[in-house]
């Protein structure tokens, strides 16, 4: 249980850390993209006023032909894209690197596949002042700068984030596992003390119970010749049996929950375990005039503890017979179900209400306390069943209806 808790803490720690890592990476991408865009826009706004004085107006149309001729004579290369447009948005001239033939500010794209052009664009109107001092717009000057470099930077940043993610997860997982072990250490110590207390309490209870039973036998021998045996002796006998059952159950639970006390699992033949056990309960069923039936058990094997699995089936059979009225029936069946062996114990007993089915595997829980005490139950039988099933990597489920009976199904992986 603690190991499972430790792994869950580690997984949650890694998941939360990766979530924060992803959120930080996304935030970083947005910040980096915004910074690169701002830098490009600043560069465009700087270039526009530098080139604007070179624009000539001939026949009410802007031109950069003289500037282009002089630039070519000086072997100058135009890194940005320089474009001239009419007032209606039609392109007049184009200089420099390939660009997008669209009069628009912001990020522009053109082309498909590998020939996609992505640019950052900025434009300004070109105006002509006449002799009267009036201003007349004659076109637009637009400058575009390729965003290929910025896109590569962002792409590489994303790639590095993705490549670092699995390594970060491994490192976080290692440290998370180490620190979660330290975090659950106090819980582990507390549970260890609790297990020891339960085991010691169950062991210590055995001594006075043995004394009571021995004394009870002595008193019964002394009063054997009396015609009216005392009812007190019967009460003592029942109380002693209940205490003995409780002590045994406490010791079993402590042993099941202590990894250091669990014996290794061995291959077991299912029919050799189930059939003799059902035969042992036949006498108890006959005493209550209950029909105990065991369907043919297939020859299957599982890896487990013979004593624990026998205790599990014994508890289920004991409950089925205990809470089935005279004249009822209890059926035991075993079958292969997917990769599991399904043990099914079905009875025609008193059944249980639906609101109790989620609690019956809790320790000391009783559906009907007065009935359970009269039947001698301690409230630990089904808790032991669940602990044994979980230790064998199996599952247990129950179906029940008041007045019609109950059906317990235990599924445990088997050896193919």
C-alpha positions as CSV (number, residue, x, y, z in Angstrom):
1,X,0.0,0.0,0.0
2,X,2.8,2.4,0.9
3,X,4.7,1.6,-2.2
4,X,1.6,2.3,-4.2
5,X,1.1,5.6,-2.3
6,X,4.8,6.5,-3.0
7,X,4.4,5.9,-6.8
8,X,1.2,7.9,-6.9
9,X,2.9,10.8,-5.1
10,X,5.8,10.5,-7.6
11,X,3.4,10.5,-10.6
12,X,1.5,13.5,-9.3
13,X,4.7,15.3,-8.7
14,X,6.0,14.6,-12.2
15,X,2.7,15.4,-13.8
16,X,2.4,18.7,-12.0
17,X,6.0,19.6,-12.8
18,X,5.5,18.8,-16.4
19,X,2.3,20.8,-16.5
20,X,4.2,23.8,-15.1
21,X,7.1,23.1,-17.5
22,X,4.7,23.1,-20.4
23,X,2.9,26.2,-19.2
24,X,6.3,27.9,-18.8
25,X,7.4,26.8,-22.3
26,X,4.2,28.1,-23.9
27,X,4.6,31.4,-22.1
28,X,8.3,31.5,-23.2
29,X,7.3,30.9,-26.8
30,X,4.8,33.7,-26.7
31,X,7.3,36.1,-25.1
32,X,10.0,35.1,-27.5
33,X,7.7,35.5,-30.5
34,X,6.5,38.9,-29.3
35,X,10.1,40.1,-28.7
36,X,11.2,39.0,-32.2
37,X,8.1,40.6,-33.8
38,X,8.7,43.9,-31.9
39,X,12.4,44.0,-32.9
40,X,11.4,43.4,-36.6
41,X,8.7,46.1,-36.5
42,X,11.3,48.5,-35.0
43,X,13.6,47.8,-37.8
44,X,10.9,48.4,-40.4
45,X,9.9,51.7,-38.8
46,X,13.6,52.7,-38.9
47,X,14.0,51.8,-42.6
48,X,10.9,53.6,-43.8
49,X,12.1,57.2,-43.1
50,X,15.6,56.3,-44.5
51,X,14.2,55.2,-47.9
52,X,11.4,57.7,-48.1
53,X,13.6,60.7,-49.3
54,X,14.8,58.6,-52.3
55,X,11.3,58.2,-53.7
56,X,10.7,60.5,-56.7
57,X,7.3,61.5,-58.0
58,X,6.9,61.4,-61.8
59,X,3.6,62.0,-63.4
60,X,1.9,61.8,-60.1
61,X,3.3,58.3,-59.5
62,X,6.1,57.3,-57.0
63,X,9.3,55.7,-58.3
64,X,12.6,54.5,-57.0
65,X,14.2,53.8,-60.4
66,X,17.0,56.5,-60.0
67,X,17.8,55.2,-56.5
68,X,17.8,51.6,-57.8
69,X,20.2,52.5,-60.6
70,X,22.6,54.2,-58.2
71,X,22.4,51.3,-55.8
72,X,23.2,48.8,-58.5
73,X,26.1,50.8,-59.7
74,X,27.5,50.7,-56.2
75,X,26.8,46.9,-56.0
76,X,24.5,47.4,-53.0
77,X,22.3,44.4,-52.1
78,X,18.7,45.0,-50.8
79,X,18.1,42.7,-47.8
80,X,14.5,44.0,-47.2
81,X,11.8,44.0,-49.8
82,X,11.0,47.5,-51.1
83,X,7.7,48.0,-52.9
84,X,5.8,50.9,-54.3
85,X,2.0,50.9,-54.7
86,X,-0.6,53.2,-56.2
87,X,-3.3,54.7,-54.1
88,X,-5.6,51.9,-55.1
89,X,-3.2,49.2,-53.9
90,X,-1.7,48.1,-57.3
91,X,2.0,47.4,-57.2
92,X,4.2,49.7,-59.2
93,X,7.7,48.7,-58.4
94,X,9.5,46.0,-56.5
95,X,13.1,45.8,-55.3
96,X,15.2,43.5,-53.2
97,X,14.3,40.0,-51.9
98,X,11.1,38.2,-52.9
99,X,8.1,39.5,-50.9
100,X,4.3,39.4,-50.8
101,X,2.5,41.5,-53.4
102,X,-0.1,42.8,-50.9
103,X,-0.4,46.3,-49.4
104,X,-0.9,45.4,-45.8
105,X,0.9,45.8,-42.5
106,X,1.7,42.9,-40.2
107,X,2.6,39.3,-41.0
108,X,2.0,38.2,-44.6
109,X,2.3,34.8,-46.3
110,X,2.3,33.7,-49.9
111,X,3.1,30.5,-51.8
112,X,2.6,26.8,-50.8
113,X,4.7,23.9,-49.5
114,X,8.4,24.6,-49.4
115,X,8.1,27.9,-51.3
116,X,6.0,29.6,-48.6
117,X,7.2,33.2,-48.1
118,X,6.5,34.7,-44.7
119,X,7.3,38.4,-44.1
120,X,6.6,41.2,-41.6
121,X,5.3,44.2,-43.5
122,X,5.0,48.0,-42.8
123,X,3.9,50.8,-45.2
124,X,3.6,54.6,-45.3
125,X,1.6,56.9,-47.6
126,X,3.5,59.0,-50.1
127,X,2.2,62.5,-50.5
128,X,2.9,65.4,-52.9
129,X,2.7,69.0,-51.8
130,X,1.6,71.4,-54.6
131,X,2.4,75.1,-55.0
132,X,-0.6,76.0,-52.8
133,X,0.7,73.9,-50.0
134,X,-2.0,71.3,-50.4
135,X,-1.1,67.7,-49.8
136,X,-2.0,65.1,-52.3
137,X,-1.5,61.3,-51.8
138,X,0.1,59.6,-54.8
139,X,0.9,56.1,-53.5
140,X,2.5,54.0,-50.8
141,X,6.0,52.9,-49.8
142,X,6.0,49.4,-48.3
143,X,9.0,47.6,-46.7
144,X,8.9,43.9,-45.9
145,X,11.4,41.8,-44.0
146,X,11.5,38.0,-44.1
147,X,10.5,36.3,-40.8
148,X,12.3,33.1,-41.8
149,X,15.1,33.7,-39.2
150,X,12.6,34.4,-36.4
151,X,10.5,31.4,-37.4
152,X,13.6,29.2,-37.2
153,X,14.5,30.5,-33.8
154,X,11.0,29.8,-32.5
155,X,11.0,26.3,-34.1
156,X,14.4,25.4,-32.6
157,X,13.1,26.7,-29.2
158,X,10.0,24.4,-29.4
159,X,12.2,21.5,-30.5
160,X,14.5,22.0,-27.6
161,X,11.6,22.1,-25.2
162,X,10.2,18.9,-26.6
163,X,13.6,17.2,-26.5
164,X,14.2,18.2,-22.9
165,X,10.8,17.1,-21.7
166,X,11.5,13.3,-21.4
167,X,14.8,14.0,-19.7
168,X,13.2,16.4,-17.3
169,X,10.5,13.8,-16.6
170,X,13.1,11.2,-15.8
171,X,15.0,13.5,-13.5
172,X,11.8,14.7,-11.8
173,X,10.7,11.1,-11.5
174,X,13.9,10.1,-9.8
175,X,13.9,13.0,-7.3
176,X,10.1,12.7,-6.8
177,X,10.5,9.0,-5.9
178,X,13.3,9.8,-3.5
179,X,11.5,12.6,-1.8
180,X,8.1,10.8,-1.7
181,X,9.9,8.0,0.1
182,X,10.9,10.5,2.8
183,X,7.4,11.9,2.8
184,X,5.7,8.6,3.4
185,X,8.3,7.4,6.0
186,X,6.3,8.8,9.0
187,X,3.2,7.1,7.6
188,X,5.1,3.8,7.1
189,X,6.4,4.0,10.7
190,X,2.9,4.6,12.0
191,X,1.4,1.7,10.0
192,X,4.3,-0.6,11.1
193,X,3.5,0.3,14.8
194,X,-0.2,-0.3,14.1
195,X,0.5,-3.7,12.5
196,X,2.7,-4.7,15.4
197,X,0.1,-3.6,17.9
198,X,-2.7,-5.6,16.1
199,X,-0.4,-8.7,15.8
200,X,0.7,-8.4,19.4
201,X,-2.9,-7.8,20.6
202,X,-4.1,-10.9,18.7
203,X,-1.3,-12.9,20.1
204,X,-1.8,-11.8,23.7
205,X,-5.5,-12.4,23.5
206,X,-4.8,-16.1,22.7
207,X,-3.4,-16.7,26.2
208,X,-6.4,-15.6,28.3
209,X,-8.7,-17.3,25.7
210,X,-6.9,-20.5,26.1
211,X,-7.1,-20.2,29.9
212,X,-10.9,-19.5,29.7
213,X,-11.4,-22.5,27.4
214,X,-9.4,-24.8,29.6
215,X,-11.2,-23.6,32.7
216,X,-14.6,-24.0,30.9
217,X,-13.8,-27.6,30.1
218,X,-12.9,-28.3,33.7
219,X,-16.1,-26.7,35.0
220,X,-18.1,-28.7,32.4
221,X,-16.5,-31.9,33.6
222,X,-17.3,-31.0,37.2
223,X,-21.0,-30.3,36.3
224,X,-21.4,-33.2,33.9
225,X,-23.6,-35.2,36.3
226,X,-26.0,-32.3,37.0
227,X,-29.3,-32.5,35.3
228,X,-29.7,-28.7,34.8
229,X,-26.5,-27.4,33.2
230,X,-25.9,-23.7,33.8
231,X,-26.6,-21.3,30.9
232,X,-23.7,-19.2,32.1
233,X,-21.3,-21.8,30.8
234,X,-22.9,-21.6,27.3
235,X,-22.6,-17.8,27.4
236,X,-18.9,-18.1,28.4
237,X,-18.3,-20.7,25.6
238,X,-19.8,-18.5,22.9
239,X,-17.9,-15.4,24.1
240,X,-14.7,-17.3,24.2
241,X,-15.2,-18.6,20.7
242,X,-16.0,-15.1,19.5
243,X,-12.8,-13.7,21.1
244,X,-10.8,-16.5,19.6
245,X,-12.1,-15.8,16.2
246,X,-11.5,-12.1,16.6
247,X,-7.9,-12.7,17.7
248,X,-7.3,-15.0,14.8
249,X,-8.7,-12.5,12.3
250,X,-6.6,-9.7,13.7
251,X,-3.4,-11.8,13.4
252,X,-4.3,-12.7,9.8
253,X,-4.9,-9.1,8.8
254,X,-1.6,-8.0,10.4
255,X,0.2,-10.8,8.6
256,X,-1.4,-10.0,5.2
257,X,-0.5,-6.3,5.5
258,X,3.1,-6.9,6.5
259,X,5.3,-7.4,3.5
260,X,8.0,-8.9,5.6
261,X,5.6,-11.6,6.8
262,X,4.2,-12.6,3.5
263,X,5.5,-16.0,2.3
264,X,6.4,-16.5,-1.4
265,X,3.7,-17.6,-3.8
266,X,3.9,-21.1,-5.4
267,X,1.9,-22.8,-8.2
268,X,-1.3,-24.2,-6.9
269,X,-3.8,-26.7,-8.5
270,X,-7.2,-25.1,-8.0
271,X,-9.3,-28.2,-7.9
272,X,-7.0,-29.7,-5.2
273,X,-7.7,-26.6,-3.1
274,X,-11.4,-26.0,-3.7
275,X,-12.9,-29.6,-3.6
276,X,-11.5,-30.6,-0.2
277,X,-12.5,-27.3,1.3
278,X,-16.1,-27.7,0.1
279,X,-16.2,-31.2,1.6
280,X,-15.1,-29.8,5.0
281,X,-18.1,-27.4,4.9
282,X,-20.6,-30.2,4.0
283,X,-21.1,-31.1,7.6
284,X,-21.8,-27.5,8.7
285,X,-24.3,-27.2,5.8
286,X,-26.1,-30.5,6.8
287,X,-26.5,-29.2,10.3
288,X,-28.5,-26.2,9.0
289,X,-30.1,-28.4,6.3
290,X,-28.6,-26.3,3.5
291,X,-27.8,-27.8,0.1
292,X,-24.1,-27.1,-0.5
293,X,-23.2,-27.8,-4.2
294,X,-19.8,-27.6,-5.9
295,X,-19.8,-27.5,-9.7
296,X,-17.0,-29.5,-11.5
297,X,-13.7,-27.6,-11.0
298,X,-11.5,-27.3,-14.1
299,X,-7.9,-28.2,-13.9
300,X,-6.3,-24.7,-13.6
301,X,-3.3,-23.4,-11.9
302,X,-2.6,-20.1,-10.2
303,X,0.4,-18.6,-8.4
304,X,-0.5,-17.9,-4.7
305,X,-0.5,-18.9,-1.0
306,X,-2.4,-22.0,-0.3
307,X,-3.2,-21.1,3.3
308,X,-4.3,-17.5,2.4
309,X,-6.5,-18.6,-0.5
310,X,-8.1,-21.4,1.6
311,X,-8.8,-18.8,4.3
312,X,-10.5,-16.5,1.7
313,X,-12.8,-19.3,0.4
314,X,-13.5,-20.4,3.9
315,X,-14.6,-17.0,5.0
316,X,-16.9,-16.7,1.9
317,X,-18.4,-20.2,2.4
318,X,-18.8,-19.6,6.1
319,X,-20.7,-16.3,5.5
320,X,-22.8,-17.9,2.8
321,X,-23.9,-20.8,5.1
322,X,-24.2,-18.5,8.2
323,X,-26.6,-16.1,6.5
324,X,-28.7,-18.7,4.5
325,X,-31.8,-19.9,6.1
326,X,-32.7,-23.6,6.6
327,X,-33.7,-25.2,3.3
328,X,-31.6,-22.8,1.2
329,X,-28.7,-23.5,-1.0
330,X,-25.1,-22.5,-1.5
331,X,-23.3,-23.0,-4.9
332,X,-19.6,-22.9,-5.5
333,X,-18.3,-22.7,-9.1
334,X,-14.9,-22.1,-10.6
335,X,-14.2,-21.1,-14.3
336,X,-11.6,-19.5,-16.5
337,X,-12.6,-15.9,-17.3
338,X,-10.3,-14.1,-19.7
339,X,-6.9,-14.3,-18.0
340,X,-8.3,-14.9,-14.6
341,X,-9.8,-17.7,-12.5
342,X,-13.3,-16.7,-11.3
343,X,-14.3,-18.2,-7.9
344,X,-18.1,-17.7,-7.5
345,X,-19.9,-18.4,-4.2
346,X,-23.7,-17.8,-4.5
347,X,-26.3,-18.3,-1.9
348,X,-30.1,-18.0,-1.4
349,X,-29.7,-16.2,1.9
350,X,-31.0,-13.1,3.5
351,X,-29.1,-10.8,1.1
352,X,-27.9,-7.2,1.7
353,X,-29.3,-3.8,1.0
354,X,-27.7,-1.9,-2.0
355,X,-26.4,0.9,0.2
356,X,-24.3,-1.5,2.2
357,X,-22.5,-3.1,-0.7
358,X,-19.8,-0.4,-0.8
359,X,-19.0,-0.9,2.9
360,X,-19.0,-4.6,3.5
361,X,-15.3,-5.0,3.0
362,X,-14.5,-2.3,5.6
363,X,-13.2,-3.6,8.9
364,X,-15.8,-4.2,11.7
365,X,-18.6,-3.2,9.3
366,X,-21.8,-5.1,9.8
367,X,-24.9,-4.9,7.7
368,X,-27.1,-5.9,10.6
369,X,-25.2,-5.6,13.9
370,X,-27.7,-7.5,16.0
371,X,-27.9,-10.4,13.4
372,X,-24.1,-10.5,13.0
373,X,-23.6,-10.7,16.7
374,X,-26.1,-13.5,17.1
375,X,-24.4,-15.4,14.2
376,X,-21.0,-14.9,15.9
377,X,-19.4,-12.6,13.3
378,X,-16.6,-10.3,14.1
379,X,-16.9,-8.0,11.1
380,X,-13.4,-8.8,9.8
381,X,-14.1,-11.8,7.5
382,X,-14.7,-9.9,4.3
383,X,-11.8,-7.4,5.1
384,X,-9.6,-10.5,5.2
385,X,-11.0,-11.7,1.9
386,X,-10.3,-8.4,0.2
387,X,-6.7,-8.2,1.7
388,X,-6.0,-11.7,0.4
389,X,-7.4,-11.0,-3.1
390,X,-5.5,-7.8,-3.4
391,X,-2.3,-9.5,-2.4
392,X,-2.8,-11.9,-5.3
393,X,-3.4,-9.0,-7.8
394,X,-7.1,-10.0,-8.1
395,X,-10.5,-8.3,-7.7
396,X,-13.6,-9.1,-5.7
397,X,-17.1,-7.9,-6.3
398,X,-20.5,-8.6,-4.8
399,X,-24.1,-8.7,-6.1
400,X,-26.9,-9.0,-3.6
401,X,-30.6,-8.4,-3.1
402,X,-32.5,-8.4,0.1
403,X,-34.4,-11.7,0.7
404,X,-32.9,-13.3,-2.5
405,X,-29.3,-13.9,-1.6
406,X,-25.8,-12.8,-2.5
407,X,-23.2,-13.6,-5.1
408,X,-19.4,-13.1,-4.5
409,X,-17.1,-13.3,-7.5
410,X,-13.3,-13.4,-6.9
411,X,-11.0,-13.1,-10.0
412,X,-7.4,-14.0,-9.7
413,X,-4.8,-14.3,-12.6
414,X,-3.9,-17.9,-13.4
415,X,-0.9,-19.6,-15.0
416,X,-1.3,-20.3,-18.7
